[in-house]
Amino acid sequence: KGDGKSNVAAPTVQFTAEAGATLTIDWGNGSGPVAAGTGTGALQSVLAPTGYLTNGIKTIVVSATDSAGNVTTRTGSYVFDSAAPNAPAISTVAGNDNINASEQAAAISGTAEANATIALTLGANVRTVTADGSGAWTYTLQAADITAMGQGAETLSATATDAAGNVSAAGTRAITVATVVAGAPTIDSVTADDVINSSEQGFTITGTVSTGSTVALTLG
């Protein structure tokens, strides 16, 4: 890969060697050079045996020996990484994991492997951000995200993809979205005539309001 990292256990090496030269490749796994056919004089590729590598920094050495016994070598190094990163952590959202009407542009933030690509799922939307060198990442909600999540309970989900292409398990956080402003409460008749007399001092005041709302009733 262009970033010098790979999670492919059987990488392909490309090179050009003298036609007819005898080729060997040392895959950097401690087993030494292995036969790799003969050169063609044009660009050719050799696939490493499946599962040939272990995690770590690898230096691959390609050697070509011509008919006169002259040996030419070329080397290249990269990091073989097949370990998935840890699942990202998602921090508390909007202070209490409840997004209200004034918090529709709240930041979703968390931590993950340094420089990993984070795929954050918000309802049907998947947003992509990149963790910094310390592993911190953040995303600011958009109106479309609130629509995608809808009202009520929601589970945020985030995965991390490292530079080698390994994908983590998902990290999750349960939140509640309540961005619809409740309508004004209605108050039912207070007694039959809205007059509280001495015999009605224990009367219950009732009314209606949006489900789940907290009512502040002012008396006097």
C-alpha positions in Angstrom: 0.0 0.0 0.0 1.1 3.6 -0.5 1.2 4.3 3.2 3.7 1.5 3.9 1.3 -0.6 5.9 -0.7 -3.7 4.9 -3.0 -6.3 6.5 -2.6 -8.6 3.5 -1.0 -11.9 4.7 0.0 -12.8 1.1 1.3 -9.5 -0.4 2.3 -9.1 -4.0 5.8 -7.8 -4.9 6.3 -6.2 -8.3 9.7 -5.7 -9.9 11.6 -5.9 -13.2 14.5 -8.3 -13.6 16.9 -9.4 -16.4 15.3 -11.9 -18.7 16.5 -15.4 -17.7 17.9 -14.3 -14.3 17.3 -16.7 -11.4 15.1 -15.0 -8.8 14.9 -15.4 -5.0 12.8 -13.4 -2.5 13.4 -13.1 1.2 10.0 -12.2 2.6 11.4 -10.9 5.9 9.8 -13.6 8.0 13.0 -15.2 9.2 12.9 -18.2 6.8 15.5 -16.8 4.4 15.4 -16.5 0.6 13.0 -18.7 -1.4 13.0 -19.5 -5.1 10.8 -17.2 -7.2 11.2 -18.3 -10.8 13.1 -16.4 -13.5 13.2 -12.8 -14.7 11.3 -11.8 -17.8 12.8 -8.5 -18.6 9.4 -6.8 -18.0 7.4 -5.9 -14.9 6.4 -9.0 -13.1 4.6 -9.9 -9.9 5.2 -12.6 -7.3 2.6 -13.4 -4.6 3.8 -14.4 -1.2 2.6 -17.7 0.2 -0.7 -17.3 2.1 -0.1 -16.7 5.8 3.6 -16.2 5.3 4.0 -13.1 7.4 3.7 -12.2 11.1 2.9 -8.7 12.5 5.7 -6.2 12.5 8.1 -4.3 10.2 9.1 -6.4 7.2 12.0 -5.9 4.8 11.5 -7.8 1.5 14.7 -8.5 -0.5 14.4 -9.5 -4.2 17.6 -11.0 -5.7 18.3 -11.7 -9.4 21.3 -13.8 -10.5 22.2 -13.7 -14.1 24.0 -16.4 -16.2 27.4 -15.0 -15.3 26.7 -15.2 -11.6 26.2 -11.5 -11.1 23.7 -10.8 -8.3 21.5 -7.7 -8.1 19.3 -7.1 -5.1 16.5 -4.6 -4.4 14.9 -4.1 -1.0 11.6 -2.6 0.3 10.2 -2.2 3.8 6.7 -2.0 5.1 4.6 -2.7 8.2 2.5 -5.8 8.3 -0.4 -5.2 10.6 -3.3 -7.7 10.9 -4.5 -6.6 14.3 -7.8 -4.8 14.5 -7.9 -1.6 16.5 -9.9 -1.4 19.7 -13.5 -0.3 19.4 -13.8 3.5 19.6 -15.2 5.0 22.8 -18.0 7.6 22.4 -18.2 10.3 25.1 -21.3 11.6 26.8 -23.4 13.5 24.3 -24.7 17.0 25.2 -23.8 16.6 28.8 -26.4 14.0 29.7 -26.9 11.8 26.6 -30.2 13.7 25.9 -30.3 15.9 22.8 -32.9 18.6 23.2 -34.1 21.3 20.8 -31.2 23.7 21.7 -28.6 21.0 21.2 -29.2 19.9 17.6 -25.7 21.0 16.6 -24.1 19.1 19.5 -20.6 17.5 19.0 -20.3 13.8 19.1 -16.7 13.0 20.3 -14.6 10.2 21.5 -11.3 8.3 21.4 -9.9 5.6 19.1 -6.6 4.4 17.7 -4.4 7.3 16.7 -5.1 8.5 13.1 -7.8 5.9 12.6 -10.8 6.6 10.3 -14.0 6.7 12.3 -17.3 5.6 10.7 -20.1 7.1 13.0 -23.6 5.7 12.4 -26.4 8.1 13.2 -29.7 6.5 12.4 -29.4 5.8 8.6 -26.5 8.2 8.2 -22.9 7.2 8.3 -20.5 10.1 8.9 -16.7 9.7 8.5 -14.1 11.6 10.6 -10.4 11.0 11.3 -8.9 10.7 14.8 -5.9 12.9 15.5 -2.5 11.8 16.6 -3.7 11.3 20.1 -6.7 9.3 19.0 -9.3 12.1 19.7 -12.1 12.6 17.2 -15.2 14.7 17.0 -18.2 15.3 14.7 -20.8 18.1 14.8 -24.4 17.0 14.3 -26.3 18.3 11.3 -30.0 18.8 10.8 -30.1 15.7 8.5 -28.6 13.6 11.4 -31.4 14.6 13.7 -33.9 13.7 11.1 -32.2 10.3 10.4 -32.2 9.4 14.1 -35.7 10.5 14.8 -37.2 11.2 18.2 -36.8 9.0 21.2 -34.2 6.3 22.1 -31.2 6.0 19.7 -28.0 4.0 19.8 -24.9 5.6 18.3 -22.3 3.3 16.8 -18.7 3.9 15.7 -16.0 1.7 14.1 -12.3 2.5 13.5 -10.3 1.6 10.5 -6.5 1.7 10.9 -3.9 2.6 8.3 -3.5 -1.0 7.3 -7.2 -1.4 6.6 -8.2 -3.4 9.8 -11.7 -2.6 11.1 -12.6 -2.6 14.8 -15.7 -3.8 16.5 -18.3 -1.2 17.1 -18.3 1.1 20.1 -21.8 2.2 21.1 -23.6 4.8 23.2 -27.3 5.0 24.0 -28.9 8.4 23.8 -32.3 10.1 23.6 -33.3 12.6 20.9 -36.0 15.0 22.0 -35.8 18.0 19.8 -39.5 18.6 19.2 -40.7 21.5 21.4 -43.8 20.5 23.3 -47.0 22.4 22.7 -48.5 24.5 25.4 -50.3 22.4 28.1 -54.1 22.6 28.4 -55.7 22.9 31.8 -59.1 21.3 32.4 -61.9 23.1 34.1 -61.2 23.7 37.8 -64.3 22.5 39.5 -67.5 22.8 37.6 -67.4 26.6 37.4 -63.6 27.3 37.7 -64.3 28.7 41.2 -62.8 26.9 44.2 -65.0 27.3 47.3 -64.3 26.2 50.8 -65.4 22.6 50.2 -63.3 22.2 47.1 -59.8 23.1 48.5 -58.6 19.6 47.8 -59.6 19.7 44.1 -57.1 18.1 41.7 -56.0 20.2 38.7 -55.6 18.2 35.6 -54.8 18.8 31.9 -52.9 17.4 28.9 -49.4 17.9 27.4 -47.1 16.1 25.1 -46.1 12.6 26.3 -43.0 12.6 28.5 -43.1 16.4 29.2 -42.5 17.9 32.7 -45.2 20.4 33.6 -44.5 23.5 35.7 -47.8 24.7 37.2 -47.9 28.2 38.6 -50.5 29.0 41.3 -50.8 32.6 42.3 
